[in-house]
Amino acid sequence: MENTETKPREPFFSRTEWTFIGFLALAFALTPLFYGLPLLSPLFAMGTRVRGHRAKMTWLWTVASLLVLMSIAPFVLKLAGLSNFVVE
């Protein structure tokens, strides 16, 4: 007779990973609202357990910074005289 012990299942994503995914989604959701708002996502993440994971925090700050740069790029290019994309 086999010993069929039931082992607790490991979740596919840990709680920290779900928190990280939530903050990443928050950064994308805040992008169309105002230019600097995606930076609030990693800032809020500093108050959670995600803060202890250096790679996850680096990803959050990098993605949020790129989203901010993408949203202000047309205005920067207009000021530099390289684009007429911004309608006045």
PDB file of N, CA, C and O in Angstrom, chain B, residues numbered from 101:
ATOM      1  N   MET B 101       0.849  -1.177   0.000  1.00  0.00           N
ATOM      2  CA  MET B 101       0.000   0.000   0.000  1.00  0.00           C
ATOM      3  C   MET B 101       0.894   1.239   0.000  1.00  0.00           C
ATOM      4  O   MET B 101       1.852   1.327   0.768  1.00  0.00           O
ATOM      5  N   GLU B 102       0.572   2.178  -0.858  1.00  0.00           N
ATOM      6  CA  GLU B 102       1.359   3.401  -0.971  1.00  0.00           C
ATOM      7  C   GLU B 102       0.951   4.417   0.079  1.00  0.00           C
ATOM      8  O   GLU B 102      -0.202   4.495   0.502  1.00  0.00           O
ATOM      9  N   ASN B 103       1.930   5.176   0.473  1.00  0.00           N
ATOM     10  CA  ASN B 103       1.656   6.257   1.422  1.00  0.00           C
ATOM     11  C   ASN B 103       1.280   7.500   0.623  1.00  0.00           C
ATOM     12  O   ASN B 103       2.144   8.127   0.010  1.00  0.00           O
ATOM     13  N   THR B 104       0.031   7.850   0.624  1.00  0.00           N
ATOM     14  CA  THR B 104      -0.441   8.992  -0.157  1.00  0.00           C
ATOM     15  C   THR B 104      -0.710  10.168   0.768  1.00  0.00           C
ATOM     16  O   THR B 104      -1.851  10.473   1.117  1.00  0.00           O
ATOM     17  N   GLU B 105       0.362  10.801   1.145  1.00  0.00           N
ATOM     18  CA  GLU B 105       0.214  11.986   1.989  1.00  0.00           C
ATOM     19  C   GLU B 105      -0.189  13.165   1.118  1.00  0.00           C
ATOM     20  O   GLU B 105       0.306  13.337   0.004  1.00  0.00           O
ATOM     21  N   THR B 106      -1.073  13.948   1.636  1.00  0.00           N
ATOM     22  CA  THR B 106      -1.472  15.133   0.884  1.00  0.00           C
ATOM     23  C   THR B 106      -0.548  16.287   1.255  1.00  0.00           C
ATOM     24  O   THR B 106      -0.395  16.651   2.421  1.00  0.00           O
ATOM     25  N   LYS B 107       0.048  16.832   0.237  1.00  0.00           N
ATOM     26  CA  LYS B 107       0.932  17.964   0.446  1.00  0.00           C
ATOM     27  C   LYS B 107       0.171  19.236   0.077  1.00  0.00           C
ATOM     28  O   LYS B 107      -0.610  19.239  -0.874  1.00  0.00           O
ATOM     29  N   PRO B 108       0.395  20.298   0.814  1.00  0.00           N
ATOM     30  CA  PRO B 108      -0.281  21.545   0.430  1.00  0.00           C
ATOM     31  C   PRO B 108       0.243  22.030  -0.914  1.00  0.00           C
ATOM     32  O   PRO B 108       1.443  21.984  -1.185  1.00  0.00           O
ATOM     33  N   ARG B 109      -0.651  22.482  -1.724  1.00  0.00           N
ATOM     34  CA  ARG B 109      -0.270  22.962  -3.047  1.00  0.00           C
ATOM     35  C   ARG B 109       0.437  24.308  -2.950  1.00  0.00           C
ATOM     36  O   ARG B 109       0.065  25.181  -2.166  1.00  0.00           O
ATOM     37  N   GLU B 110       1.454  24.439  -3.763  1.00  0.00           N
ATOM     38  CA  GLU B 110       2.131  25.728  -3.843  1.00  0.00           C
ATOM     39  C   GLU B 110       1.412  26.566  -4.886  1.00  0.00           C
ATOM     40  O   GLU B 110       1.129  26.083  -5.982  1.00  0.00           O
ATOM     41  N   PRO B 111       1.118  27.793  -4.564  1.00  0.00           N
ATOM     42  CA  PRO B 111       0.445  28.635  -5.563  1.00  0.00           C
ATOM     43  C   PRO B 111       1.380  28.938  -6.728  1.00  0.00           C
ATOM     44  O   PRO B 111       2.601  28.933  -6.577  1.00  0.00           O
ATOM     45  N   PHE B 112       0.790  29.200  -7.890  1.00  0.00           N
ATOM     46  CA  PHE B 112       1.570  29.506  -9.084  1.00  0.00           C
ATOM     47  C   PHE B 112       2.385  30.773  -8.883  1.00  0.00           C
ATOM     48  O   PHE B 112       3.562  30.820  -9.241  1.00  0.00           O
ATOM     49  N   PHE B 113       1.765  31.800  -8.312  1.00  0.00           N
ATOM     50  CA  PHE B 113       2.451  33.038  -7.966  1.00  0.00           C
ATOM     51  C   PHE B 113       2.372  33.224  -6.461  1.00  0.00           C
ATOM     52  O   PHE B 113       1.339  32.956  -5.847  1.00  0.00           O
ATOM     53  N   SER B 114       3.455  33.680  -5.876  1.00  0.00           N
ATOM     54  CA  SER B 114       3.424  33.959  -4.442  1.00  0.00           C
ATOM     55  C   SER B 114       2.688  35.281  -4.209  1.00  0.00           C
ATOM     56  O   SER B 114       2.370  36.006  -5.152  1.00  0.00           O
ATOM     57  N   ARG B 115       2.432  35.566  -2.968  1.00  0.00           N
ATOM     58  CA  ARG B 115       1.717  36.800  -2.625  1.00  0.00           C
ATOM     59  C   ARG B 115       2.526  38.039  -3.026  1.00  0.00           C
ATOM     60  O   ARG B 115       1.962  39.042  -3.463  1.00  0.00           O
ATOM     61  N   THR B 116       3.836  37.961  -2.875  1.00  0.00           N
ATOM     62  CA  THR B 116       4.699  39.078  -3.272  1.00  0.00           C
ATOM     63  C   THR B 116       4.652  39.297  -4.774  1.00  0.00           C
ATOM     64  O   THR B 116       4.633  40.438  -5.236  1.00  0.00           O
ATOM     65  N   GLU B 117       4.633  38.212  -5.541  1.00  0.00           N
ATOM     66  CA  GLU B 117       4.569  38.341  -6.993  1.00  0.00           C
ATOM     67  C   GLU B 117       3.243  38.938  -7.439  1.00  0.00           C
ATOM     68  O   GLU B 117       3.209  39.730  -8.380  1.00  0.00           O
ATOM     69  N   TRP B 118       2.149  38.569  -6.778  1.00  0.00           N
ATOM     70  CA  TRP B 118       0.854  39.165  -7.109  1.00  0.00           C
ATOM     71  C   TRP B 118       0.846  40.664  -6.778  1.00  0.00           C
ATOM     72  O   TRP B 118       0.274  41.469  -7.513  1.00  0.00           O
ATOM     73  N   THR B 119       1.480  41.018  -5.680  1.00  0.00           N
ATOM     74  CA  THR B 119       1.580  42.435  -5.317  1.00  0.00           C
ATOM     75  C   THR B 119       2.385  43.191  -6.358  1.00  0.00           C
ATOM     76  O   THR B 119       2.014  44.293  -6.761  1.00  0.00           O
ATOM     77  N   PHE B 120       3.496  42.591  -6.794  1.00  0.00           N
ATOM     78  CA  PHE B 120       4.322  43.203  -7.838  1.00  0.00           C
ATOM     79  C   PHE B 120       3.522  43.397  -9.122  1.00  0.00           C
ATOM     80  O   PHE B 120       3.583  44.465  -9.731  1.00  0.00           O
ATOM     81  N   ILE B 121       2.779  42.385  -9.539  1.00  0.00           N
ATOM     82  CA  ILE B 121       1.964  42.482 -10.752  1.00  0.00           C
ATOM     83  C   ILE B 121       0.914  43.576 -10.596  1.00  0.00           C
ATOM     84  O   ILE B 121       0.637  44.308 -11.546  1.00  0.00           O
ATOM     85  N   GLY B 122       0.333  43.691  -9.416  1.00  0.00           N
ATOM     86  CA  GLY B 122      -0.651  44.749  -9.168  1.00  0.00           C
ATOM     87  C   GLY B 122      -0.051  46.141  -9.285  1.00  0.00           C
ATOM     88  O   GLY B 122      -0.663  47.032  -9.873  1.00  0.00           O
ATOM     89  N   PHE B 123       1.139  46.336  -8.730  1.00  0.00           N
ATOM     90  CA  PHE B 123       1.787  47.644  -8.845  1.00  0.00           C
ATOM     91  C   PHE B 123       2.216  47.937 -10.276  1.00  0.00           C
ATOM     92  O   PHE B 123       2.185  49.091 -10.706  1.00  0.00           O
ATOM     93  N   LEU B 124       2.612  46.915 -11.013  1.00  0.00           N
ATOM     94  CA  LEU B 124       2.967  47.103 -12.416  1.00  0.00           C
ATOM     95  C   LEU B 124       1.730  47.500 -13.225  1.00  0.00           C
ATOM     96  O   LEU B 124       1.800  48.389 -14.075  1.00  0.00           O
ATOM     97  N   ALA B 125       0.613  46.847 -12.963  1.00  0.00           N
ATOM     98  CA  ALA B 125      -0.641  47.201 -13.633  1.00  0.00           C
ATOM     99  C   ALA B 125      -1.092  48.607 -13.236  1.00  0.00           C
ATOM    100  O   ALA B 125      -1.638  49.342 -14.060  1.00  0.00           O
ATOM    101  N   LEU B 126      -0.867  48.977 -11.986  1.00  0.00           N
ATOM    102  CA  LEU B 126      -1.218  50.317 -11.532  1.00  0.00           C
ATOM    103  C   LEU B 126      -0.416  51.386 -12.277  1.00  0.00           C
ATOM    104  O   LEU B 126      -0.952  52.441 -12.616  1.00  0.00           O
ATOM    105  N   ALA B 127       0.856  51.117 -12.530  1.00  0.00           N
ATOM    106  CA  ALA B 127       1.682  52.069 -13.275  1.00  0.00           C
ATOM    107  C   ALA B 127       1.118  52.285 -14.675  1.00  0.00           C
ATOM    108  O   ALA B 127       1.056  53.420 -15.150  1.00  0.00           O
ATOM    109  N   PHE B 128       0.705  51.205 -15.339  1.00  0.00           N
ATOM    110  CA  PHE B 128       0.128  51.336 -16.675  1.00  0.00           C
ATOM    111  C   PHE B 128      -1.228  52.027 -16.637  1.00  0.00           C
ATOM    112  O   PHE B 128      -1.559  52.790 -17.545  1.00  0.00           O
ATOM    113  N   ALA B 129      -2.012  51.770 -15.602  1.00  0.00           N
ATOM    114  CA  ALA B 129      -3.340  52.382 -15.491  1.00  0.00           C
ATOM    115  C   ALA B 129      -3.247  53.875 -15.209  1.00  0.00           C
ATOM    116  O   ALA B 129      -4.113  54.636 -15.641  1.00  0.00           O
ATOM    117  N   LEU B 130      -2.220  54.308 -14.495  1.00  0.00           N
ATOM    118  CA  LEU B 130      -2.081  55.720 -14.153  1.00  0.00           C
ATOM    119  C   LEU B 130      -1.472  56.560 -15.277  1.00  0.00           C
ATOM    120  O   LEU B 130      -1.534  57.789 -15.232  1.00  0.00           O
ATOM    121  N   THR B 131      -0.890  55.914 -16.275  1.00  0.00           N
ATOM    122  CA  THR B 131      -0.203  56.630 -17.352  1.00  0.00           C
ATOM    123  C   THR B 131      -1.099  57.628 -18.086  1.00  0.00           C
ATOM    124  O   THR B 131      -0.675  58.768 -18.279  1.00  0.00           O
ATOM    125  N   PRO B 132      -2.304  57.267 -18.503  1.00  0.00           N
ATOM    126  CA  PRO B 132      -3.098  58.247 -19.260  1.00  0.00           C
ATOM    127  C   PRO B 132      -3.694  59.369 -18.403  1.00  0.00           C
ATOM    128  O   PRO B 132      -4.175  60.360 -18.954  1.00  0.00           O
ATOM    129  N   LEU B 133      -3.675  59.243 -17.098  1.00  0.00           N
ATOM    130  CA  LEU B 133      -4.300  60.250 -16.249  1.00  0.00           C
ATOM    131  C   LEU B 133      -3.472  61.525 -16.121  1.00  0.00           C
ATOM    132  O   LEU B 133      -3.989  62.628 -16.293  1.00  0.00           O
ATOM    133  N   PHE B 134      -2.195  61.369 -15.820  1.00  0.00           N
ATOM    134  CA  PHE B 134      -1.308  62.525 -15.701  1.00  0.00           C
ATOM    135  C   PHE B 134       0.117  62.041 -15.875  1.00  0.00           C
ATOM    136  O   PHE B 134       0.411  60.874 -15.617  1.00  0.00           O
ATOM    137  N   TYR B 135       1.002  62.917 -16.306  1.00  0.00           N
ATOM    138  CA  TYR B 135       2.343  62.529 -16.733  1.00  0.00           C
ATOM    139  C   TYR B 135       3.169  61.839 -15.659  1.00  0.00           C
ATOM    140  O   TYR B 135       3.787  60.815 -15.951  1.00  0.00           O
ATOM    141  N   GLY B 136       3.213  62.335 -14.459  1.00  0.00           N
ATOM    142  CA  GLY B 136       4.084  61.778 -13.434  1.00  0.00           C
ATOM    143  C   GLY B 136       3.462  60.712 -12.562  1.00  0.00           C
ATOM    144  O   GLY B 136       4.139  60.162 -11.694  1.00  0.00           O
ATOM    145  N   LEU B 137       2.191  60.403 -12.765  1.00  0.00           N
ATOM    146  CA  LEU B 137       1.503  59.451 -11.892  1.00  0.00           C
ATOM    147  C   LEU B 137       2.058  58.024 -11.911  1.00  0.00           C
ATOM    148  O   LEU B 137       1.985  57.354 -10.881  1.00  0.00           O
ATOM    149  N   PRO B 138       2.604  57.522 -13.013  1.00  0.00           N
ATOM    150  CA  PRO B 138       3.164  56.163 -12.942  1.00  0.00           C
ATOM    151  C   PRO B 138       4.272  56.016 -11.896  1.00  0.00           C
ATOM    152  O   PRO B 138       4.525  54.909 -11.422  1.00  0.00           O
ATOM    153  N   LEU B 139       4.929  57.107 -11.534  1.00  0.00           N
ATOM    154  CA  LEU B 139       5.979  57.035 -10.520  1.00  0.00           C
ATOM    155  C   LEU B 139       5.416  56.800  -9.119  1.00  0.00           C
ATOM    156  O   LEU B 139       6.159  56.442  -8.205  1.00  0.00           O
ATOM    157  N   LEU B 140       4.117  56.996  -8.947  1.00  0.00           N
ATOM    158  CA  LEU B 140       3.498  56.718  -7.651  1.00  0.00           C
ATOM    159  C   LEU B 140       3.445  55.216  -7.356  1.00  0.00           C
ATOM    160  O   LEU B 140       3.483  54.801  -6.197  1.00  0.00           O
ATOM    161  N   SER B 141       3.359  54.415  -8.408  1.00  0.00           N
ATOM    162  CA  SER B 141       3.273  52.974  -8.216  1.00  0.00           C
ATOM    163  C   SER B 141       4.498  52.405  -7.494  1.00  0.00           C
ATOM    164  O   SER B 141       4.327  51.733  -6.477  1.00  0.00           O
ATOM    165  N   PRO B 142       5.734  52.644  -7.975  1.00  0.00           N
ATOM    166  CA  PRO B 142       6.876  52.119  -7.207  1.00  0.00           C
ATOM    167  C   PRO B 142       7.047  52.811  -5.857  1.00  0.00           C
ATOM    168  O   PRO B 142       7.585  52.230  -4.914  1.00  0.00           O
ATOM    169  N   LEU B 143       6.586  54.050  -5.778  1.00  0.00           N
ATOM    170  CA  LEU B 143       6.668  54.750  -4.500  1.00  0.00           C
ATOM    171  C   LEU B 143       5.773  54.070  -3.460  1.00  0.00           C
ATOM    172  O   LEU B 143       6.191  53.879  -2.318  1.00  0.00           O
ATOM    173  N   PHE B 144       4.551  53.706  -3.845  1.00  0.00           N
ATOM    174  CA  PHE B 144       3.661  52.986  -2.951  1.00  0.00           C
ATOM    175  C   PHE B 144       4.193  51.584  -2.654  1.00  0.00           C
ATOM    176  O   PHE B 144       3.993  51.061  -1.558  1.00  0.00           O
ATOM    177  N   ALA B 145       4.867  50.979  -3.627  1.00  0.00           N
ATOM    178  CA  ALA B 145       5.422  49.633  -3.435  1.00  0.00           C
ATOM    179  C   ALA B 145       6.515  49.624  -2.378  1.00  0.00           C
ATOM    180  O   ALA B 145       6.811  48.578  -1.800  1.00  0.00           O
ATOM    181  N   MET B 146       7.116  50.778  -2.122  1.00  0.00           N
ATOM    182  CA  MET B 146       8.158  50.847  -1.097  1.00  0.00           C
ATOM    183  C   MET B 146       7.587  50.555   0.297  1.00  0.00           C
ATOM    184  O   MET B 146       8.337  50.223   1.215  1.00  0.00           O
ATOM    185  N   GLY B 147       6.292  50.675   0.453  1.00  0.00           N
ATOM    186  CA  GLY B 147       5.667  50.404   1.741  1.00  0.00           C
ATOM    187  C   GLY B 147       5.187  48.976   1.901  1.00  0.00           C
ATOM    188  O   GLY B 147       4.564  48.651   2.912  1.00  0.00           O
ATOM    189  N   THR B 148       5.459  48.110   0.931  1.00  0.00           N
ATOM    190  CA  THR B 148       5.006  46.720   0.996  1.00  0.00           C
ATOM    191  C   THR B 148       6.201  45.776   1.033  1.00  0.00           C
ATOM    192  O   THR B 148       7.349  46.215   1.089  1.00  0.00           O
ATOM    193  N   ARG B 149       5.921  44.481   1.000  1.00  0.00           N
ATOM    194  CA  ARG B 149       7.006  43.491   1.043  1.00  0.00           C
ATOM    195  C   ARG B 149       7.763  43.400  -0.275  1.00  0.00           C
ATOM    196  O   ARG B 149       8.807  42.751  -0.337  1.00  0.00           O
ATOM    197  N   VAL B 150       7.260  44.037  -1.330  1.00  0.00           N
ATOM    198  CA  VAL B 150       7.974  44.061  -2.603  1.00  0.00           C
ATOM    199  C   VAL B 150       9.303  44.803  -2.443  1.00  0.00           C
ATOM    200  O   VAL B 150      10.260  44.542  -3.173  1.00  0.00           O
ATOM    201  N   ARG B 151       9.352  45.720  -1.490  1.00  0.00           N
ATOM    202  CA  ARG B 151      10.555  46.511  -1.237  1.00  0.00           C
ATOM    203  C   ARG B 151      11.779  45.631  -0.991  1.00  0.00           C
ATOM    204  O   ARG B 151      12.896  46.023  -1.328  1.00  0.00           O
ATOM    205  N   GLY B 152      11.589  44.473  -0.420  1.00  0.00           N
ATOM    206  CA  GLY B 152      12.696  43.576  -0.118  1.00  0.00           C
ATOM    207  C   GLY B 152      13.284  42.870  -1.329  1.00  0.00           C
ATOM    208  O   GLY B 152      14.357  42.275  -1.233  1.00  0.00           O
ATOM    209  N   HIS B 153      12.606  42.926  -2.461  1.00  0.00           N
ATOM    210  CA  HIS B 153      13.067  42.272  -3.682  1.00  0.00           C
ATOM    211  C   HIS B 153      13.666  43.323  -4.612  1.00  0.00           C
ATOM    212  O   HIS B 153      12.950  44.093  -5.253  1.00  0.00           O
ATOM    213  N   ARG B 154      14.981  43.335  -4.668  1.00  0.00           N
ATOM    214  CA  ARG B 154      15.682  44.370  -5.425  1.00  0.00           C
ATOM    215  C   ARG B 154      15.346  44.342  -6.924  1.00  0.00           C
ATOM    216  O   ARG B 154      15.155  45.394  -7.533  1.00  0.00           O
ATOM    217  N   ALA B 155      15.276  43.160  -7.510  1.00  0.00           N
ATOM    218  CA  ALA B 155      14.990  43.051  -8.944  1.00  0.00           C
ATOM    219  C   ALA B 155      13.580  43.556  -9.273  1.00  0.00           C
ATOM    220  O   ALA B 155      13.382  44.244 -10.275  1.00  0.00           O
ATOM    221  N   LYS B 156      12.617  43.215  -8.435  1.00  0.00           N
ATOM    222  CA  LYS B 156      11.243  43.667  -8.682  1.00  0.00           C
ATOM    223  C   LYS B 156      11.130  45.189  -8.561  1.00  0.00           C
ATOM    224  O   LYS B 156      10.440  45.830  -9.354  1.00  0.00           O
ATOM    225  N   MET B 157      11.805  45.756  -7.573  1.00  0.00           N
ATOM    226  CA  MET B 157      11.756  47.213  -7.411  1.00  0.00           C
ATOM    227  C   MET B 157      12.462  47.909  -8.577  1.00  0.00           C
ATOM    228  O   MET B 157      12.013  48.960  -9.036  1.00  0.00           O
ATOM    229  N   THR B 158      13.553  47.332  -9.053  1.00  0.00           N
ATOM    230  CA  THR B 158      14.245  47.912 -10.204  1.00  0.00           C
ATOM    231  C   THR B 158      13.341  47.902 -11.422  1.00  0.00           C
ATOM    232  O   THR B 158      13.287  48.883 -12.164  1.00  0.00           O
ATOM    233  N   TRP B 159      12.623  46.791 -11.636  1.00  0.00           N
ATOM    234  CA  TRP B 159      11.682  46.724 -12.750  1.00  0.00           C
ATOM    235  C   TRP B 159      10.571  47.758 -12.610  1.00  0.00           C
ATOM    236  O   TRP B 159      10.216  48.424 -13.583  1.00  0.00           O
ATOM    237  N   LEU B 160      10.025  47.893 -11.416  1.00  0.00           N
ATOM    238  CA  LEU B 160       8.951  48.878 -11.212  1.00  0.00           C
ATOM    239  C   LEU B 160       9.426  50.292 -11.512  1.00  0.00           C
ATOM    240  O   LEU B 160       8.751  51.033 -12.227  1.00  0.00           O
ATOM    241  N   TRP B 161      10.580  50.672 -10.973  1.00  0.00           N
ATOM    242  CA  TRP B 161      11.090  52.028 -11.213  1.00  0.00           C
ATOM    243  C   TRP B 161      11.426  52.240 -12.686  1.00  0.00           C
ATOM    244  O   TRP B 161      11.187  53.321 -13.224  1.00  0.00           O
ATOM    245  N   THR B 162      11.981  51.217 -13.347  1.00  0.00           N
ATOM    246  CA  THR B 162      12.339  51.348 -14.756  1.00  0.00           C
ATOM    247  C   THR B 162      11.097  51.501 -15.630  1.00  0.00           C
ATOM    248  O   THR B 162      11.041  52.392 -16.478  1.00  0.00           O
ATOM    249  N   VAL B 163      10.116  50.649 -15.431  1.00  0.00           N
ATOM    250  CA  VAL B 163       8.890  50.720 -16.233  1.00  0.00           C
ATOM    251  C   VAL B 163       8.156  52.036 -15.989  1.00  0.00           C
ATOM    252  O   VAL B 163       7.697  52.674 -16.936  1.00  0.00           O
ATOM    253  N   ALA B 164       8.043  52.445 -14.734  1.00  0.00           N
ATOM    254  CA  ALA B 164       7.355  53.700 -14.421  1.00  0.00           C
ATOM    255  C   ALA B 164       8.092  54.891 -15.036  1.00  0.00           C
ATOM    256  O   ALA B 164       7.459  55.812 -15.553  1.00  0.00           O
ATOM    257  N   SER B 165       9.410  54.877 -14.984  1.00  0.00           N
ATOM    258  CA  SER B 165      10.182  55.979 -15.569  1.00  0.00           C
ATOM    259  C   SER B 165      10.024  56.028 -17.082  1.00  0.00           C
ATOM    260  O   SER B 165       9.896  57.108 -17.659  1.00  0.00           O
ATOM    261  N   LEU B 166      10.033  54.868 -17.725  1.00  0.00           N
ATOM    262  CA  LEU B 166       9.836  54.840 -19.177  1.00  0.00           C
ATOM    263  C   LEU B 166       8.445  55.319 -19.571  1.00  0.00           C
ATOM    264  O   LEU B 166       8.283  56.007 -20.579  1.00  0.00           O
ATOM    265  N   LEU B 167       7.445  54.957 -18.779  1.00  0.00           N
ATOM    266  CA  LEU B 167       6.084  55.430 -19.069  1.00  0.00           C
ATOM    267  C   LEU B 167       5.985  56.951 -18.948  1.00  0.00           C
ATOM    268  O   LEU B 167       5.311  57.600 -19.749  1.00  0.00           O
ATOM    269  N   VAL B 168       6.653  57.512 -17.952  1.00  0.00           N
ATOM    270  CA  VAL B 168       6.651  58.967 -17.795  1.00  0.00           C
ATOM    271  C   VAL B 168       7.385  59.615 -18.961  1.00  0.00           C
ATOM    272  O   VAL B 168       6.910  60.607 -19.514  1.00  0.00           O
ATOM    273  N   LEU B 169       8.532  59.070 -19.342  1.00  0.00           N
ATOM    274  CA  LEU B 169       9.283  59.629 -20.469  1.00  0.00           C
ATOM    275  C   LEU B 169       8.491  59.554 -21.770  1.00  0.00           C
ATOM    276  O   LEU B 169       8.540  60.475 -22.585  1.00  0.00           O
ATOM    277  N   MET B 170       7.764  58.458 -21.964  1.00  0.00           N
ATOM    278  CA  MET B 170       6.946  58.334 -23.169  1.00  0.00           C
ATOM    279  C   MET B 170       5.808  59.346 -23.185  1.00  0.00           C
ATOM    280  O   MET B 170       5.426  59.831 -24.250  1.00  0.00           O
ATOM    281  N   SER B 171       5.273  59.661 -22.038  1.00  0.00           N
ATOM    282  CA  SER B 171       4.142  60.589 -22.014  1.00  0.00           C
ATOM    283  C   SER B 171       4.586  62.048 -22.153  1.00  0.00           C
ATOM    284  O   SER B 171       3.808  62.881 -22.617  1.00  0.00           O
ATOM    285  N   ILE B 172       5.814  62.369 -21.763  1.00  0.00           N
ATOM    286  CA  ILE B 172       6.265  63.757 -21.908  1.00  0.00           C
ATOM    287  C   ILE B 172       7.128  63.963 -23.150  1.00  0.00           C
ATOM    288  O   ILE B 172       7.491  65.098 -23.458  1.00  0.00           O
ATOM    289  N   ALA B 173       7.462  62.898 -23.866  1.00  0.00           N
ATOM    290  CA  ALA B 173       8.332  63.007 -25.044  1.00  0.00           C
ATOM    291  C   ALA B 173       7.809  63.979 -26.102  1.00  0.00           C
ATOM    292  O   ALA B 173       8.606  64.758 -26.625  1.00  0.00           O
ATOM    293  N   PRO B 174       6.517  63.983 -26.450  1.00  0.00           N
ATOM    294  CA  PRO B 174       6.065  64.935 -27.466  1.00  0.00           C
ATOM    295  C   PRO B 174       6.297  66.393 -27.062  1.00  0.00           C
ATOM    296  O   PRO B 174       6.608  67.231 -27.908  1.00  0.00           O
ATOM    297  N   PHE B 175       6.148  66.691 -25.789  1.00  0.00           N
ATOM    298  CA  PHE B 175       6.346  68.063 -25.324  1.00  0.00           C
ATOM    299  C   PHE B 175       7.822  68.444 -25.326  1.00  0.00           C
ATOM    300  O   PHE B 175       8.173  69.578 -25.652  1.00  0.00           O
ATOM    301  N   VAL B 176       8.675  67.510 -24.966  1.00  0.00           N
ATOM    302  CA  VAL B 176      10.114  67.768 -24.988  1.00  0.00           C
ATOM    303  C   VAL B 176      10.596  67.960 -26.421  1.00  0.00           C
ATOM    304  O   VAL B 176      11.405  68.847 -26.693  1.00  0.00           O
ATOM    305  N   LEU B 177      10.102  67.134 -27.333  1.00  0.00           N
ATOM    306  CA  LEU B 177      10.479  67.270 -28.740  1.00  0.00           C
ATOM    307  C   LEU B 177       9.957  68.580 -29.328  1.00  0.00           C
ATOM    308  O   LEU B 177      10.629  69.195 -30.156  1.00  0.00           O
ATOM    309  N   LYS B 178       8.783  69.008 -28.913  1.00  0.00           N
ATOM    310  CA  LYS B 178       8.228  70.282 -29.376  1.00  0.00           C
ATOM    311  C   LYS B 178       9.097  71.444 -28.889  1.00  0.00           C
ATOM    312  O   LYS B 178       9.383  72.366 -29.654  1.00  0.00           O
ATOM    313  N   LEU B 179       9.517  71.406 -27.618  1.00  0.00           N
ATOM    314  CA  LEU B 179      10.375  72.465 -27.083  1.00  0.00           C
ATOM    315  C   LEU B 179      11.729  72.494 -27.784  1.00  0.00           C
ATOM    316  O   LEU B 179      12.314  73.564 -27.956  1.00  0.00           O
ATOM    317  N   ALA B 180      12.229  71.332 -28.189  1.00  0.00           N
ATOM    318  CA  ALA B 180      13.514  71.261 -28.878  1.00  0.00           C
ATOM    319  C   ALA B 180      13.380  71.648 -30.346  1.00  0.00           C
ATOM    320  O   ALA B 180      14.385  71.787 -31.044  1.00  0.00           O
ATOM    321  N   GLY B 181      12.159  71.821 -30.815  1.00  0.00           N
ATOM    322  CA  GLY B 181      11.931  72.189 -32.208  1.00  0.00           C
ATOM    323  C   GLY B 181      12.082  71.025 -33.172  1.00  0.00           C
ATOM    324  O   GLY B 181      12.273  71.238 -34.369  1.00  0.00           O
ATOM    325  N   LEU B 182      12.002  69.812 -32.680  1.00  0.00           N
ATOM    326  CA  LEU B 182      12.186  68.633 -33.512  1.00  0.00           C
ATOM    327  C   LEU B 182      10.876  68.022 -33.976  1.00  0.00           C
ATOM    328  O   LEU B 182      10.877  67.118 -34.811  1.00  0.00           O
ATOM    329  N   SER B 183       9.755  68.504 -33.443  1.00  0.00           N
ATOM    330  CA  SER B 183       8.486  67.898 -33.792  1.00  0.00           C
ATOM    331  C   SER B 183       7.371  68.943 -33.685  1.00  0.00           C
ATOM    332  O   SER B 183       7.438  69.868 -32.875  1.00  0.00           O
ATOM    333  N   ASN B 184       6.364  68.772 -34.509  1.00  0.00           N
ATOM    334  CA  ASN B 184       5.162  69.605 -34.430  1.00  0.00           C
ATOM    335  C   ASN B 184       3.965  68.757 -34.023  1.00  0.00           C
ATOM    336  O   ASN B 184       2.827  69.071 -34.371  1.00  0.00           O
ATOM    337  N   PHE B 185       4.221  67.695 -33.295  1.00  0.00           N
ATOM    338  CA  PHE B 185       3.185  66.730 -32.940  1.00  0.00           C
ATOM    339  C   PHE B 185       2.167  67.299 -31.969  1.00  0.00           C
ATOM    340  O   PHE B 185       0.984  66.976 -32.070  1.00  0.00           O
ATOM    341  N   VAL B 186       2.590  68.133 -31.036  1.00  0.00           N
ATOM    342  CA  VAL B 186       1.707  68.669 -30.017  1.00  0.00           C
ATOM    343  C   VAL B 186       0.833  69.744 -30.639  1.00  0.00           C
ATOM    344  O   VAL B 186       1.333  70.719 -31.200  1.00  0.00           O
ATOM    345  N   VAL B 187      -0.479  69.556 -30.534  1.00  0.00           N
ATOM    346  CA  VAL B 187      -1.433  70.520 -31.070  1.00  0.00           C
ATOM    347  C   VAL B 187      -1.726  71.544 -30.003  1.00  0.00           C
ATOM    348  O   VAL B 187      -2.012  71.198 -28.857  1.00  0.00           O
ATOM    349  N   GLU B 188      -1.655  72.795 -30.378  1.00  0.00           N
ATOM    350  CA  GLU B 188      -1.878  73.876 -29.401  1.00  0.00           C
ATOM    351  C   GLU B 188      -3.326  74.290 -29.351  1.00  0.00           C
ATOM    352  O   GLU B 188      -3.687  75.184 -28.585  1.00  0.00           O
TER     353      GLU B 188
END
